[in-house]
C-alpha cells in the first residue's frame, strides 16, 4: 500500500483524508469512530466553554444577489450546542 502520510498545517497525519467540521464531527463518539475507520484527521465542530443552547431550525440559508435566487448557500450552524465536557466525553 502507498504511504499517504502528510503534514497539514503542521499536524502530522497518516493520510490527507479528513472529516470536515459537520455533524459527523460533533462529539467524541463520532470522532473516535472516524479514526478507527481510517480517517487521517478530524476538524471538530467549533467548541465553546459554555455555549448557549441554540438550535437553528434551518441549517442552511440561501444567498441572493441582484435579484438572482440561490446564488449560494450559507451554513448557519457555527458552534456546537453541547458543553465542552459533553463534547469531549
BAFI-3210 file (N, C-alpha, C; in Angstrom, 3 decimals, decimal comma, padded with zeros to 6 digits):
// residues 89
n [1|2|3|4|5|6|7|8|9|10|11|12|13|14|15|16|17|18|19|20|21|22|23|24|25|26|27|28|29|30|31|32|33|34|35|36|37|38|39|40|41|42|43|44|45|46|47|48|49|50|51|52|53|54|55|56|57|58|59|60|61|62|63|64|65|66|67|68|69|70|71|72|73|74|75|76|77|78|79|80|81|82|83|84|85|86|87|88|89]
n.u [000,844|000,473|002,309|000,611|001,031|001,198|001,704|-000,359|-000,918|001,089|000,406|000,988|-000,224|-001,740|-002,855|-004,252|-006,991|-009,588|-012,209|-014,679|-015,660|-018,638|-021,883|-020,927|-018,619|-019,237|-019,140|-017,344|-017,694|-018,334|-016,007|-014,044|-014,893|-014,415|-011,589|-011,004|-012,033|-010,189|-009,782|-007,728|-007,681|-009,609|-011,710|-012,911|-016,230|-016,908|-016,005|-017,170|-016,643|-018,824|-021,287|-024,243|-027,402|-028,475|-030,574|-030,657|-033,198|-033,354|-030,613|-029,218|-029,159|-030,381|-028,549|-029,009|-028,403|-028,481|-031,160|-031,055|-031,994|-030,925|-028,056|-026,051|-025,155|-025,456|-024,026|-025,549|-025,019|-022,834|-021,518|-021,019|-023,784|-023,423|-022,082|-018,566|-017,524|-019,276|-018,885|-016,263|-016,379]
n.v [-001,180|002,264|004,956|007,416|009,386|012,682|016,192|018,562|021,862|021,815|019,585|016,229|013,564|010,397|010,144|012,223|012,513|013,913|014,311|016,718|019,765|019,247|017,663|014,895|015,261|016,134|015,199|013,295|010,478|010,121|011,159|009,406|007,053|007,804|007,923|005,222|004,115|004,841|007,449|010,323|012,600|014,957|017,735|019,273|020,125|023,562|024,458|025,613|027,093|027,417|027,222|028,907|027,261|026,823|026,090|026,138|026,059|025,895|024,834|025,759|028,667|030,474|032,542|035,575|037,600|040,604|040,172|037,564|034,335|031,874|032,143|031,241|029,300|029,545|028,448|028,117|026,894|027,277|026,679|024,170|022,937|021,714|021,397|021,729|019,551|017,500|017,247|016,259|013,874]
n.w [000,000|-000,705|000,806|002,343|004,137|005,532|006,234|007,591|007,996|009,924|011,371|011,763|009,756|009,002|006,512|003,853|004,110|005,684|008,085|007,757|009,506|010,777|011,325|011,553|013,045|015,567|018,178|020,673|020,404|017,659|016,473|017,423|016,143|013,493|013,389|013,965|011,669|009,830|008,927|008,326|009,891|011,846|011,697|014,280|015,377|016,038|019,247|022,418|025,650|027,395|025,691|024,511|024,346|021,294|018,753|015,546|013,327|010,438|008,868|006,698|004,682|001,879|-000,400|-001,950|-004,864|-006,503|-007,281|-008,161|-007,471|-005,133|-005,333|-003,780|-000,825|002,735|005,675|008,702|011,091|013,414|015,810|018,287|020,150|022,515|025,833|026,692|028,232|027,547|024,793|024,720|026,070]
ca.u [000,000|001,242|002,389|-000,124|001,243|001,433|001,600|-001,324|-000,832|001,988|-000,132|001,252|-001,436|-001,453|-003,338|-004,829|-008,454|-010,066|-013,636|-014,887|-016,463|-020,032|-022,457|-020,115|-017,512|-019,812|-018,970|-016,220|-018,044|-018,201|-014,602|-013,357|-015,272|-013,732|-010,195|-010,993|-012,352|-009,033|-009,651|-006,447|-007,864|-010,969|-011,885|-014,002|-017,184|-016,431|-016,342|-017,173|-016,555|-020,197|-022,087|-025,692|-028,098|-029,175|-030,840|-031,147|-034,029|-032,841|-029,153|-028,695|-029,989|-029,957|-027,979|-029,466|-027,573|-029,072|-032,407|-030,859|-032,294|-029,986|-026,705|-025,172|-025,700|-024,759|-024,207|-025,872|-024,632|-021,454|-020,899|-021,698|-024,714|-023,127|-020,986|-017,256|-017,346|-020,075|-018,211|-015,016|-016,592]
ca.v [000,000|003,510|005,789|008,663|010,292|014,072|017,160|019,604|022,960|021,395|018,409|015,000|012,790|009,177|010,347|013,563|012,458|014,382|014,578|018,162|020,256|018,986|016,740|013,718|015,577|016,972|014,638|012,371|009,155|010,143|011,395|008,140|006,142|008,241|007,473|003,759|003,783|005,135|008,846|010,888|013,668|015,463|019,137|019,184|021,240|024,653|024,218|026,759|026,687|027,329|027,806|028,939|026,227|027,440|025,110|026,839|025,096|025,744|024,873|026,486|029,738|030,843|033,870|036,173|038,700|041,332|039,532|036,164|033,403|030,776|032,403|030,440|028,845|029,974|027,500|028,851|026,111|027,699|026,217|023,049|023,331|020,889|021,884|021,160|018,235|016,523|017,042|015,511|012,653]
ca.w [000,000|-000,794|002,005|002,122|005,267|005,153|007,320|007,236|008,969|010,992|012,068|011,015|009,524|008,250|005,143|003,710|004,126|006,987|008,253|007,880|010,623|010,406|012,307|011,875|013,962|016,629|019,523|020,807|019,884|016,199|016,140|017,681|015,060|012,269|013,452|013,852|010,278|008,995|008,518|008,726|010,869|012,021|012,079|015,249|015,396|016,881|020,646|023,314|027,052|027,893|024,613|024,707|023,589|020,167|017,716|014,368|012,612|009,083|008,948|005,548|004,150|000,532|-000,577|-003,203|-005,338|-007,634|-007,683|-008,535|-006,385|-004,902|-005,823|-002,945|000,450|003,936|006,770|009,924|012,266|013,582|017,051|018,923|021,217|023,688|026,680|026,394|028,859|026,805|023,513|024,867|026,858]
c.u [000,891|001,222|001,727|000,098|001,618|001,387|000,695|-001,310|000,017|001,534|000,163|-000,013|-001,091|-001,921|-004,018|-006,356|-008,974|-011,579|-013,790|-015,687|-017,929|-020,620|-021,636|-018,942|-018,000|-019,694|-017,888|-016,506|-017,847|-016,748|-013,797|-013,651|-014,563|-012,283|-010,099|-011,267|-011,222|-008,904|-008,353|-006,544|-009,316|-010,896|-013,127|-014,960|-016,653|-016,936|-016,322|-017,118|-017,952|-021,131|-023,567|-026,332|-028,936|-029,353|-031,468|-031,905|-033,518|-031,327|-028,534|-029,679|-029,480|-029,444|-028,435|-028,567|-028,216|-030,317|-032,262|-031,112|-031,229|-028,632|-025,701|-025,874|-024,835|-025,060|-024,395|-025,433|-023,145|-020,770|-021,701|-022,631|-024,493|-022,009|-019,690|-017,089|-018,145|-019,411|-017,006|-015,165|-017,075]
c.v [001,245|004,266|007,133|009,672|011,684|014,937|018,282|020,646|022,556|020,170|017,162|014,148|011,539|009,246|011,720|013,602|012,752|014,551|016,079|018,504|020,192|018,042|015,469|013,997|016,382|016,397|013,568|011,013|009,102|010,318|010,106|007,130|006,501|007,762|005,954|003,307|004,154|006,562|009,416|011,961|014,100|016,942|019,147|020,356|022,296|024,457|025,523|026,263|026,495|027,917|027,859|027,844|026,919|026,361|025,838|025,831|024,838|025,894|025,676|027,564|030,112|032,277|034,380|037,346|039,310|040,643|038,085|035,288|032,310|030,982|031,565|030,034|029,355|028,965|028,283|028,135|026,345|027,152|025,048|023,569|022,507|021,520|021,128|019,763|017,153|016,216|016,129|014,218|011,510]
c.w [000,000|000,530|001,702|003,239|004,770|006,412|006,842|008,339|010,176|011,763|011,239|010,921|008,721|006,800|005,057|003,774|005,530|006,956|008,498|009,130|010,216|011,457|012,558|012,816|015,158|018,037|019,505|020,173|018,367|015,763|016,334|016,569|013,754|012,262|013,324|012,420|009,318|008,497|009,080|009,784|010,912|012,362|012,961|015,070|016,343|018,300|021,418|024,744|027,629|026,838|024,964|023,850|022,525|019,120|016,540|013,522|011,202|009,125|007,807|005,120|002,772|000,513|-001,934|-003,565|-006,568|-008,178|-008,119|-007,319|-006,319|-005,581|-005,025|-001,670|001,590|005,038|008,063|011,192|012,525|014,821|017,610|020,012|022,483|024,517|026,373|026,987|028,145|025,462|023,642|025,653|025,996]
res [x|x|x|x|x|x|x|x|x|x|x|x|x|x|x|x|x|x|x|x|x|x|x|x|x|x|x|x|x|x|x|x|x|x|x|x|x|x|x|x|x|x|x|x|x|x|x|x|x|x|x|x|x|x|x|x|x|x|x|x|x|x|x|x|x|x|x|x|x|x|x|x|x|x|x|x|x|x|x|x|x|x|x|x|x|x|x|x|x]
***
